[in-house]
Amino acid sequence: MLSPLNLFAMPPSACPVVPDQPAAPPAAPGLSMTLPASARSAGIARQAVRAALHAYALDPLEPTAVQAASELMGSA
């Protein structure tokens, strides 16, 4: 049976501490490159995308990613 004296002698419960700011997500491996303002840049970008996808064993994504890179270079 708990008496008022025993109630205060109990250790406090351990509650998780909520951080003030959320933790940043882990950095994903990525590649970056700067391309010249030239008509050759689209081809360079397509080849770089192919090489990066092959390096990360993401070959099935190649057609879509190469098309996206080409469209981005065309818009730029």
Buried (B, 14 or more C-beta within 10 A) or exposed (E): EEEEEEEEEEEEEEEEEEEEEEEEEEEEEEEEEEBEEEEEBBEBBBEBBBEBBEEEEEEEEBEEBBEEBBEEBEEE
